[in-house]
């Protein structure tokens, strides 16, 4: 069960899912996290991110984040959740009864974990943004732009499609 959860639809091509997954894996591994990534038959990815050894697991401070990227139509469904999982439930109960000072460290750990889903979402948004800025809107000779998502003609100065709302 996740304590913090983020769900978002990213308006980008589903072909970006492997790129987003690899970028999330890279960024978190560079920060010292263990990352396990599984490709799904639907074309999506499940990414599990953990940090902390046995000592942190006993205290209930082991960091855990699960990111799921799934194709949803022509867009990407992003979901990330952090919180108290199985390895943290027992230490939480014990600390509440006997070791209340440890509870303070658990709360601090959960506050730190809440920032992880935002970091993963920002990485995914960056990949989509960079891809959308590299030719997402085709410009014609008369200066108007066409949305590659829905084909609507837009004025040259438009940043978003007037037909579907996607970034141009």
DOVOSE-167757 format. One record per atom (N, C-alpha, C): residue in three letters; x, y, z. Coordinates in steps of 0.1 Angstrom, whole numbers, plus 5000, padded with zeros to 4 digits. Example, Ala and Ser with C-alpha at 12.3 -4.5 7.8 and 13.67 -1.06 7.14 Angstrom:
// DOVOSE-167757
res ALA; c1 5132; c2 4943; c3 5078
res ALA; c1 5123; c2 4955; c3 5078
res ALA; c1 5132; c2 4967; c3 5078
res SER; c1 5128; c2 4978; c3 5071
res SER; c1 5137; c2 4989; c3 5071
res SER; c1 5129; c2 5000; c3 5079
This chain:
// DOVOSE-167757
res UNK; c1 5008; c2 4988; c3 5000
res UNK; c1 5000; c2 5000; c3 5000
res UNK; c1 5009; c2 5012; c3 5000
res UNK; c1 5006; c2 5021; c3 4991
res UNK; c1 5014; c2 5033; c3 4990
res UNK; c1 5009; c2 5044; c3 4999
res UNK; c1 5018; c2 5052; c3 5005
res UNK; c1 5014; c2 5063; c3 5013
res UNK; c1 5014; c2 5075; c3 5004
res UNK; c1 5023; c2 5077; c3 4995
res UNK; c1 5023; c2 5088; c3 4985
res UNK; c1 5022; c2 5082; c3 4971
res UNK; c1 5013; c2 5088; c3 4963
res UNK; c1 5011; c2 5082; c3 4950
res UNK; c1 5009; c2 5094; c3 4940
res UNK; c1 5015; c2 5092; c3 4928
res UNK; c1 5013; c2 5102; c3 4918
res UNK; c1 5009; c2 5095; c3 4905
res UNK; c1 4998; c2 5100; c3 4899
res UNK; c1 4993; c2 5095; c3 4886
res UNK; c1 4992; c2 5107; c3 4877
res UNK; c1 4996; c2 5104; c3 4864
res UNK; c1 4996; c2 5115; c3 4854
res UNK; c1 4996; c2 5109; c3 4840
res UNK; c1 4989; c2 5116; c3 4831
res UNK; c1 4989; c2 5113; c3 4817
res UNK; c1 4999; c2 5122; c3 4811
res UNK; c1 5009; c2 5116; c3 4804
res UNK; c1 5019; c2 5124; c3 4797
res UNK; c1 5015; c2 5124; c3 4782
res UNK; c1 5014; c2 5136; c3 4776
res UNK; c1 5010; c2 5137; c3 4762
res UNK; c1 5022; c2 5136; c3 4753
res UNK; c1 5027; c2 5124; c3 4751
res UNK; c1 5038; c2 5121; c3 4743
res UNK; c1 5036; c2 5107; c3 4737
res UNK; c1 5044; c2 5104; c3 4727
res UNK; c1 5043; c2 5091; c3 4719
res UNK; c1 5046; c2 5080; c3 4729
res UNK; c1 5038; c2 5069; c3 4727
res UNK; c1 5041; c2 5057; c3 4735
res UNK; c1 5055; c2 5051; c3 4732
res UNK; c1 5060; c2 5054; c3 4720
res UNK; c1 5073; c2 5049; c3 4717
res UNK; c1 5084; c2 5055; c3 4726
res UNK; c1 5081; c2 5065; c3 4734
res UNK; c1 5090; c2 5071; c3 4743
res UNK; c1 5091; c2 5063; c3 4756
res UNK; c1 5083; c2 5054; c3 4759
res UNK; c1 5082; c2 5046; c3 4771
res UNK; c1 5096; c2 5040; c3 4775
res UNK; c1 5102; c2 5032; c3 4765
res UNK; c1 5115; c2 5027; c3 4769
res UNK; c1 5126; c2 5037; c3 4772
res UNK; c1 5125; c2 5049; c3 4765
res UNK; c1 5135; c2 5059; c3 4767
res UNK; c1 5133; c2 5065; c3 4781
res UNK; c1 5120; c2 5067; c3 4785
res UNK; c1 5117; c2 5073; c3 4798
res UNK; c1 5122; c2 5063; c3 4809
res UNK; c1 5119; c2 5050; c3 4807
res UNK; c1 5123; c2 5040; c3 4817
res UNK; c1 5138; c2 5039; c3 4818
res UNK; c1 5145; c2 5040; c3 4807
res UNK; c1 5160; c2 5040; c3 4808
res UNK; c1 5165; c2 5052; c3 4815
res UNK; c1 5159; c2 5063; c3 4812
res UNK; c1 5164; c2 5076; c3 4818
res UNK; c1 5162; c2 5076; c3 4833
res UNK; c1 5150; c2 5071; c3 4838
res UNK; c1 5147; c2 5070; c3 4852
res UNK; c1 5157; c2 5061; c3 4859
res UNK; c1 5159; c2 5049; c3 4852
res UNK; c1 5169; c2 5040; c3 4857
res UNK; c1 5183; c2 5046; c3 4859
res UNK; c1 5187; c2 5053; c3 4849
res UNK; c1 5200; c2 5060; c3 4849
res UNK; c1 5202; c2 5070; c3 4860
res UNK; c1 5192; c2 5079; c3 4861
res UNK; c1 5192; c2 5089; c3 4871
res UNK; c1 5192; c2 5084; c3 4885
res UNK; c1 5184; c2 5074; c3 4888
res UNK; c1 5183; c2 5069; c3 4902
res UNK; c1 5196; c2 5060; c3 4905
res UNK; c1 5201; c2 5053; c3 4895
res UNK; c1 5214; c2 5046; c3 4898
res UNK; c1 5225; c2 5055; c3 4901
res UNK; c1 5225; c2 5066; c3 4894
res UNK; c1 5236; c2 5076; c3 4896
res UNK; c1 5235; c2 5082; c3 4910
res UNK; c1 5223; c2 5082; c3 4916
res UNK; c1 5221; c2 5087; c3 4930
res UNK; c1 5223; c2 5076; c3 4940
res UNK; c1 5227; c2 5064; c3 4936
res UNK; c1 5230; c2 5053; c3 4946
res UNK; c1 5218; c2 5044; c3 4949
res UNK; c1 5208; c2 5044; c3 4941
res UNK; c1 5196; c2 5035; c3 4943
res UNK; c1 5198; c2 5022; c3 4935
res UNK; c1 5192; c2 5012; c3 4940
res UNK; c1 5191; c2 4999; c3 4932
res UNK; c1 5179; c2 4999; c3 4924
res UNK; c1 5180; c2 4997; c3 4911
res UNK; c1 5169; c2 4998; c3 4902
res UNK; c1 5167; c2 4985; c3 4895
res UNK; c1 5154; c2 4980; c3 4895
res UNK; c1 5150; c2 4968; c3 4888
res UNK; c1 5140; c2 4972; c3 4878
res UNK; c1 5141; c2 4969; c3 4865
res UNK; c1 5132; c2 4973; c3 4855
res UNK; c1 5127; c2 4961; c3 4847
res UNK; c1 5114; c2 4960; c3 4846
res UNK; c1 5107; c2 4949; c3 4838
res UNK; c1 5099; c2 4954; c3 4827
res UNK; c1 5101; c2 4949; c3 4815
res UNK; c1 5093; c2 4953; c3 4804
res UNK; c1 5080; c2 4944; c3 4804
res UNK; c1 5069; c2 4951; c3 4802
res UNK; c1 5056; c2 4944; c3 4802
res UNK; c1 5051; c2 4941; c3 4788
res UNK; c1 5043; c2 4931; c3 4787
res UNK; c1 5038; c2 4927; c3 4774
res UNK; c1 5030; c2 4938; c3 4767
res UNK; c1 5024; c2 4947; c3 4775
res UNK; c1 5016; c2 4958; c3 4770
res UNK; c1 5024; c2 4969; c3 4763
res UNK; c1 5037; c2 4968; c3 4765
res UNK; c1 5046; c2 4978; c3 4759
res UNK; c1 5050; c2 4988; c3 4770
res UNK; c1 5046; c2 4986; c3 4782
res UNK; c1 5049; c2 4994; c3 4793
res UNK; c1 5061; c2 4989; c3 4801
res UNK; c1 5064; c2 4996; c3 4812
res UNK; c1 5075; c2 4992; c3 4821
res UNK; c1 5071; c2 4993; c3 4835
res UNK; c1 5076; c2 4984; c3 4844
res UNK; c1 5075; c2 4984; c3 4858
res UNK; c1 5090; c2 4987; c3 4863
res UNK; c1 5091; c2 4997; c3 4871
res UNK; c1 5105; c2 5000; c3 4876
res UNK; c1 5104; c2 5001; c3 4892
res UNK; c1 5112; c2 4993; c3 4898
res UNK; c1 5113; c2 4992; c3 4913
res UNK; c1 5126; c2 4999; c3 4917
res UNK; c1 5125; c2 5008; c3 4926
res UNK; c1 5137; c2 5016; c3 4930
res UNK; c1 5138; c2 5015; c3 4946
res UNK; c1 5150; c2 5010; c3 4951
res UNK; c1 5151; c2 5008; c3 4965
res UNK; c1 5165; c2 5014; c3 4969
res UNK; c1 5166; c2 5017; c3 4982
res UNK; c1 5178; c2 5022; c3 4988
res UNK; c1 5178; c2 5019; c3 5003
res UNK; c1 5189; c2 5014; c3 5008
res UNK; c1 5190; c2 5011; c3 5022
res UNK; c1 5193; c2 4997; c3 5025
res UNK; c1 5201; c2 4994; c3 5035
res UNK; c1 5205; c2 4981; c3 5038
res UNK; c1 5196; c2 4975; c3 5048
res UNK; c1 5201; c2 4964; c3 5055
res UNK; c1 5193; c2 4957; c3 5065
res UNK; c1 5190; c2 4966; c3 5077
res UNK; c1 5200; c2 4974; c3 5081
res UNK; c1 5197; c2 4983; c3 5093
res UNK; c1 5186; c2 4992; c3 5090
res UNK; c1 5185; c2 4998; c3 5078
res UNK; c1 5174; c2 5008; c3 5075
res UNK; c1 5161; c2 5000; c3 5074
res UNK; c1 5162; c2 4988; c3 5069
res UNK; c1 5149; c2 4980; c3 5068
res UNK; c1 5144; c2 4977; c3 5081
res UNK; c1 5152; c2 4974; c3 5091
res UNK; c1 5148; c2 4971; c3 5105
res UNK; c1 5141; c2 4983; c3 5111
res UNK; c1 5147; c2 4995; c3 5108
res UNK; c1 5142; c2 5007; c3 5114
res UNK; c1 5129; c2 5012; c3 5106
res UNK; c1 5127; c2 5006; c3 5095
res UNK; c1 5115; c2 5010; c3 5087
res UNK; c1 5118; c2 5022; c3 5078
res UNK; c1 5131; c2 5024; c3 5076
res UNK; c1 5135; c2 5036; c3 5068
res UNK; c1 5140; c2 5032; c3 5054
res UNK; c1 5138; c2 5020; c3 5050
res UNK; c1 5142; c2 5016; c3 5036
res UNK; c1 5134; c2 5023; c3 5026
res UNK; c1 5140; c2 5030; c3 5017
res UNK; c1 5134; c2 5037; c3 5006
res UNK; c1 5129; c2 5028; c3 4996
res UNK; c1 5116; c2 5029; c3 4991
res UNK; c1 5111; c2 5021; c3 4981
res UNK; c1 5101; c2 5029; c3 4972
res UNK; c1 5103; c2 5028; c3 4959
res UNK; c1 5095; c2 5035; c3 4949
res UNK; c1 5092; c2 5026; c3 4938
res UNK; c1 5079; c2 5026; c3 4934
res UNK; c1 5075; c2 5018; c3 4922
res UNK; c1 5070; c2 5027; c3 4912
res UNK; c1 5075; c2 5026; c3 4900
res UNK; c1 5071; c2 5035; c3 4889
res UNK; c1 5065; c2 5026; c3 4878
res UNK; c1 5053; c2 5029; c3 4873
res UNK; c1 5047; c2 5021; c3 4862
res UNK; c1 5045; c2 5031; c3 4850
res UNK; c1 5049; c2 5027; c3 4839
res UNK; c1 5047; c2 5034; c3 4826
res UNK; c1 5039; c2 5025; c3 4817
res UNK; c1 5027; c2 5030; c3 4813
res UNK; c1 5019; c2 5022; c3 4804
res UNK; c1 5013; c2 5030; c3 4793
res UNK; c1 5012; c2 5024; c3 4781
res UNK; c1 5006; c2 5031; c3 4770
res UNK; c1 4991; c2 5032; c3 4772
res UNK; c1 4986; c2 5044; c3 4770
res UNK; c1 4972; c2 5046; c3 4771
res UNK; c1 4967; c2 5054; c3 4759
res UNK; c1 4962; c2 5047; c3 4749
res UNK; c1 4959; c2 5053; c3 4736
res UNK; c1 4972; c2 5057; c3 4730
res UNK; c1 4973; c2 5070; c3 4726
res UNK; c1 4985; c2 5075; c3 4720
res UNK; c1 4993; c2 5083; c3 4730
res UNK; c1 4990; c2 5081; c3 4743
res UNK; c1 4997; c2 5088; c3 4754
res UNK; c1 5003; c2 5078; c3 4764
res UNK; c1 5009; c2 5084; c3 4774
res UNK; c1 5016; c2 5076; c3 4784
res UNK; c1 5010; c2 5078; c3 4798
res UNK; c1 5006; c2 5067; c3 4804
res UNK; c1 5001; c2 5067; c3 4818
res UNK; c1 5013; c2 5065; c3 4827
res UNK; c1 5016; c2 5075; c3 4836
res UNK; c1 5027; c2 5075; c3 4845
res UNK; c1 5020; c2 5073; c3 4859
res UNK; c1 5026; c2 5063; c3 4867
res UNK; c1 5021; c2 5061; c3 4881
res UNK; c1 5033; c2 5058; c3 4889
res UNK; c1 5035; c2 5065; c3 4900
res UNK; c1 5046; c2 5063; c3 4910
res UNK; c1 5040; c2 5063; c3 4924
res UNK; c1 5045; c2 5054; c3 4932
res UNK; c1 5040; c2 5053; c3 4946
res UNK; c1 5051; c2 5049; c3 4955
res UNK; c1 5051; c2 5056; c3 4967
res UNK; c1 5061; c2 5053; c3 4978
res UNK; c1 5053; c2 5051; c3 4991
res UNK; c1 5059; c2 5045; c3 5000
res UNK; c1 5052; c2 5044; c3 5013
res UNK; c1 5057; c2 5032; c3 5021
res UNK; c1 5048; c2 5028; c3 5030
res UNK; c1 5051; c2 5016; c3 5039
res UNK; c1 5047; c2 5004; c3 5032
res UNK; c1 5056; c2 4995; c3 5029
res UNK; c1 5053; c2 4982; c3 5024
res UNK; c1 5056; c2 4971; c3 5034
res UNK; c1 5055; c2 4959; c3 5031
res UNK; c1 5057; c2 4948; c3 5040
res UNK; c1 5069; c2 4949; c3 5049
res UNK; c1 5080; c2 4952; c3 5044
res UNK; c1 5092; c2 4952; c3 5052
res UNK; c1 5092; c2 4963; c3 5062
res UNK; c1 5083; c2 4973; c3 5061
res UNK; c1 5082; c2 4984; c3 5070
res UNK; c1 5071; c2 4983; c3 5080
res UNK; c1 5061; c2 4975; c3 5077
res UNK; c1 5049; c2 4974; c3 5086
res UNK; c1 5052; c2 4969; c3 5100
res UNK; c1 5060; c2 4959; c3 5101
res UNK; c1 5063; c2 4953; c3 5114
res UNK; c1 5071; c2 4963; c3 5122
res UNK; c1 5082; c2 4969; c3 5117
res UNK; c1 5089; c2 4978; c3 5125
res UNK; c1 5081; c2 4990; c3 5129
res UNK; c1 5071; c2 4994; c3 5121
res UNK; c1 5063; c2 5005; c3 5124
res UNK; c1 5054; c2 5002; c3 5137
res UNK; c1 5048; c2 4991; c3 5137
res UNK; c1 5040; c2 4987; c3 5148
res UNK; c1 5049; c2 4985; c3 5161
res UNK; c1 5060; c2 4979; c3 5160
res UNK; c1 5069; c2 4978; c3 5171
res UNK; c1 5074; c2 4991; c3 5177
res UNK; c1 5078; c2 5000; c3 5168
res UNK; c1 5083; c2 5013; c3 5172
res UNK; c1 5072; c2 5021; c3 5178
res UNK; c1 5059; c2 5020; c3 5174
res UNK; c1 5048; c2 5027; c3 5180
res UNK; c1 5046; c2 5023; c3 5194
res UNK; c1 5048; c2 5010; c3 5197
res UNK; c1 5045; c2 5005; c3 5210
res UNK; c1 5057; c2 5007; c3 5220
res UNK; c1 5069; c2 5005; c3 5215
res UNK; c1 5080; c2 5004; c3 5224
res UNK; c1 5091; c2 5015; c3 5222
res UNK; c1 5093; c2 5018; c3 5209
res UNK; c1 5104; c2 5027; c3 5206
res UNK; c1 5099; c2 5039; c3 5199
res UNK; c1 5091; c2 5047; c3 5206
res UNK; c1 5086; c2 5059; c3 5199
res UNK; c1 5096; c2 5069; c3 5194
res UNK; c1 5108; c2 5070; c3 5199
res UNK; c1 5118; c2 5078; c3 5193
res UNK; c1 5121; c2 5074; c3 5178
res UNK; c1 5121; c2 5061; c3 5176
res UNK; c1 5124; c2 5056; c3 5162
res UNK; c1 5113; c2 5060; c3 5153
res UNK; c1 5101; c2 5063; c3 5158
res UNK; c1 5090; c2 5067; c3 5149
res UNK; c1 5093; c2 5080; c3 5142
res UNK; c1 5101; c2 5089; c3 5149
res UNK; c1 5105; c2 5102; c3 5144
res UNK; c1 5113; c2 5100; c3 5131
res UNK; c1 5123; c2 5090; c3 5132
res UNK; c1 5131; c2 5087; c3 5120
res UNK; c1 5123; c2 5081; c3 5109
res UNK; c1 5113; c2 5073; c3 5112
res UNK; c1 5104; c2 5068; c3 5102
res UNK; c1 5097; c2 5079; c3 5095
res UNK; c1 5092; c2 5088; c3 5102
res UNK; c1 5084; c2 5099; c3 5096
res UNK; c1 5093; c2 5107; c3 5087
res UNK; c1 5105; c2 5110; c3 5092
res UNK; c1 5115; c2 5117; c3 5083
res UNK; c1 5118; c2 5109; c3 5071
res UNK; c1 5119; c2 5096; c3 5072
res UNK; c1 5122; c2 5088; c3 5060
res UNK; c1 5110; c2 5089; c3 5050
res UNK; c1 5098; c2 5089; c3 5055
res UNK; c1 5086; c2 5090; c3 5046
res UNK; c1 5086; c2 5103; c3 5039
res UNK; c1 5089; c2 5114; c3 5046
res UNK; c1 5089; c2 5127; c3 5040
res UNK; c1 5100; c2 5128; c3 5029
res UNK; c1 5111; c2 5122; c3 5031
res UNK; c1 5122; c2 5121; c3 5021
res UNK; c1 5117; c2 5113; c3 5009
res UNK; c1 5110; c2 5102; c3 5011
res UNK; c1 5105; c2 5093; c3 5001
res UNK; c1 5094; c2 5100; c3 4992
res UNK; c1 5087; c2 5109; c3 4998
res UNK; c1 5076; c2 5116; c3 4991
res UNK; c1 5082; c2 5124; c3 4979
res UNK; c1 5094; c2 5128; c3 4980
res UNK; c1 5101; c2 5136; c3 4969
res UNK; c1 5105; c2 5127; c3 4957
res UNK; c1 5106; c2 5114; c3 4959
res UNK; c1 5111; c2 5105; c3 4949
res UNK; c1 5101; c2 5104; c3 4937
res UNK; c1 5088; c2 5103; c3 4940
res UNK; c1 5079; c2 5102; c3 4929
res UNK; c1 5078; c2 5115; c3 4921
res UNK; c1 5080; c2 5126; c3 4927
res UNK; c1 5081; c2 5139; c3 4920
res UNK; c1 5094; c2 5139; c3 4911
res UNK; c1 5105; c2 5133; c3 4916
res UNK; c1 5117; c2 5133; c3 4908
res UNK; c1 5115; c2 5124; c3 4895
res UNK; c1 5109; c2 5112; c3 4897
res UNK; c1 5106; c2 5103; c3 4886
res UNK; c1 5097; c2 5110; c3 4876
res UNK; c1 5087; c2 5117; c3 4881
res UNK; c1 5077; c2 5124; c3 4871
res UNK; c1 5085; c2 5135; c3 4864
res UNK; c1 5093; c2 5142; c3 4870
res UNK; c1 5101; c2 5153; c3 4863
res UNK; c1 5110; c2 5147; c3 4853
res UNK; c1 5116; c2 5136; c3 4855
res UNK; c1 5124; c2 5129; c3 4845
res UNK; c1 5116; c2 5125; c3 4833
res UNK; c1 5104; c2 5119; c3 4835
res UNK; c1 5095; c2 5115; c3 4824
res UNK; c1 5091; c2 5127; c3 4817
res UNK; c1 5087; c2 5138; c3 4824
res UNK; c1 5082; c2 5150; c3 4817
res UNK; c1 5094; c2 5156; c3 4808
res UNK; c1 5106; c2 5156; c3 4813
res UNK; c1 5117; c2 5161; c3 4806
res UNK; c1 5119; c2 5154; c3 4793
res UNK; c1 5118; c2 5140; c3 4793
res UNK; c1 5120; c2 5132; c3 4781
res UNK; c1 5109; c2 5136; c3 4771
res UNK; c1 5096; c2 5137; c3 4775
res UNK; c1 5085; c2 5140; c3 4767
res UNK; c1 5087; c2 5154; c3 4761
res UNK; c1 5090; c2 5163; c3 4769
res UNK; c1 5092; c2 5177; c3 4765
res UNK; c1 5103; c2 5179; c3 4755
res UNK; c1 5114; c2 5172; c3 4757
res UNK; c1 5125; c2 5173; c3 4747
res UNK; c1 5121; c2 5167; c3 4734
res UNK; c1 5114; c2 5156; c3 4734
res UNK; c1 5109; c2 5150; c3 4722
res UNK; c1 5099; c2 5158; c3 4715
res UNK; c1 5090; c2 5164; c3 4723
res UNK; c1 5079; c2 5173; c3 4716
res UNK; c1 5085; c2 5185; c3 4710
res UNK; c1 5096; c2 5190; c3 4716
res UNK; c1 5103; c2 5202; c3 4710
res UNK; c1 5111; c2 5199; c3 4698
res UNK; c1 5114; c2 5187; c3 4695
res UNK; c1 5121; c2 5183; c3 4684
res UNK; c1 5112; c2 5178; c3 4673
res UNK; c1 5104; c2 5187; c3 4668
res UNK; c1 5095; c2 5183; c3 4656
res UNK; c1 5082; c2 5179; c3 4659
res UNK; c1 5076; c2 5182; c3 4671
res UNK; c1 5062; c2 5177; c3 4674
res UNK; c1 5052; c2 5185; c3 4665
res UNK; c1 5055; c2 5197; c3 4662
res UNK; c1 5046; c2 5205; c3 4653
res UNK; c1 5053; c2 5208; c3 4640
res UNK; c1 5047; c2 5203; c3 4629
res UNK; c1 5053; c2 5205; c3 4616
res UNK; c1 5049; c2 5219; c3 4611
res UNK; c1 5059; c2 5227; c3 4606
res UNK; c1 5056; c2 5240; c3 4601
res UNK; c1 5055; c2 5240; c3 4586
res UNK; c1 5045; c2 5247; c3 4580
res UNK; c1 5043; c2 5247; c3 4566
res UNK; c1 5050; c2 5260; c3 4560
res UNK; c1 5049; c2 5261; c3 4547
res UNK; c1 5056; c2 5273; c3 4540
res UNK; c1 5049; c2 5286; c3 4543
res UNK; c1 5036; c2 5285; c3 4546
res UNK; c1 5028; c2 5298; c3 4550
res UNK; c1 5030; c2 5302; c3 4564
res UNK; c1 5038; c2 5294; c3 4572
res UNK; c1 5041; c2 5298; c3 4586
res UNK; c1 5032; c2 5291; c3 4596
res UNK; c1 5022; c2 5284; c3 4592
res UNK; c1 5013; c2 5278; c3 4602
res UNK; c1 5019; c2 5264; c3 4606
res UNK; c1 5015; c2 5259; c3 4618
res UNK; c1 5020; c2 5246; c3 4623
res UNK; c1 5008; c2 5236; c3 4623
res UNK; c1 5012; c2 5224; c3 4620
res UNK; c1 5002; c2 5213; c3 4621
res UNK; c1 5006; c2 5204; c3 4633
res UNK; c1 4996; c2 5200; c3 4641
res UNK; c1 4998; c2 5191; c3 4652
res UNK; c1 5000; c2 5177; c3 4646
res UNK; c1 5011; c2 5171; c3 4650
res UNK; c1 5013; c2 5157; c3 4646
res UNK; c1 5005; c2 5147; c3 4653
res UNK; c1 4998; c2 5151; c3 4664
res UNK; c1 4989; c2 5142; c3 4671
res UNK; c1 4976; c2 5141; c3 4665
res UNK; c1 4970; c2 5153; c3 4661
res UNK; c1 4956; c2 5153; c3 4656
res UNK; c1 4955; c2 5159; c3 4642
res UNK; c1 4965; c2 5165; c3 4637
res UNK; c1 4965; c2 5171; c3 4623
res UNK; c1 4959; c2 5185; c3 4622
res UNK; c1 4955; c2 5191; c3 4633
res UNK; c1 4949; c2 5204; c3 4633
res UNK; c1 4959; c2 5215; c3 4629
res UNK; c1 4955; c2 5224; c3 4621
res UNK; c1 4964; c2 5235; c3 4617
res UNK; c1 4963; c2 5246; c3 4628
res UNK; c1 4975; c2 5251; c3 4632
res UNK; c1 4976; c2 5261; c3 4642
res UNK; c1 4984; c2 5273; c3 4637
res UNK; c1 4982; c2 5285; c3 4643
res UNK; c1 4990; c2 5297; c3 4640
res UNK; c1 5005; c2 5294; c3 4643
res UNK; c1 5014; c2 5301; c3 4637
res UNK; c1 5028; c2 5298; c3 4639
res UNK; c1 5033; c2 5301; c3 4653
res UNK; c1 5027; c2 5311; c3 4660
res UNK; c1 5031; c2 5314; c3 4673
res UNK; c1 5025; c2 5306; c3 4684
res UNK; c1 5016; c2 5296; c3 4681
res UNK; c1 5010; c2 5287; c3 4691
res UNK; c1 5020; c2 5278; c3 4697
res UNK; c1 5018; c2 5277; c3 4710
res UNK; c1 5026; c2 5267; c3 4718
res UNK; c1 5019; c2 5254; c3 4720
res UNK; c1 5006; c2 5254; c3 4719
res UNK; c1 4997; c2 5243; c3 4721
res UNK; c1 4987; c2 5241; c3 4710
res UNK; c1 4984; c2 5229; c3 4707
res UNK; c1 4974; c2 5227; c3 4696
res UNK; c1 4960; c2 5231; c3 4700
res UNK; c1 4953; c2 5239; c3 4692
res UNK; c1 4940; c2 5244; c3 4695
res UNK; c1 4930; c2 5232; c3 4693
res UNK; c1 4933; c2 5221; c3 4687
res UNK; c1 4924; c2 5210; c3 4686
res UNK; c1 4925; c2 5200; c3 4697
res UNK; c1 4937; c2 5196; c3 4701
res UNK; c1 4938; c2 5186; c3 4712
res UNK; c1 4945; c2 5191; c3 4724
res UNK; c1 4952; c2 5202; c3 4724
res UNK; c1 4958; c2 5207; c3 4736
res UNK; c1 4973; c2 5203; c3 4738
res UNK; c1 4978; c2 5195; c3 4729
res UNK; c1 4991; c2 5190; c3 4730
res UNK; c1 5002; c2 5201; c3 4728
res UNK; c1 5013; c2 5200; c3 4734
res UNK; c1 5024; c2 5210; c3 4731
res UNK; c1 5028; c2 5208; c3 4717
res UNK; c1 5031; c2 5220; c3 4710
res UNK; c1 5036; c2 5220; c3 4696
res UNK; c1 5051; c2 5221; c3 4696
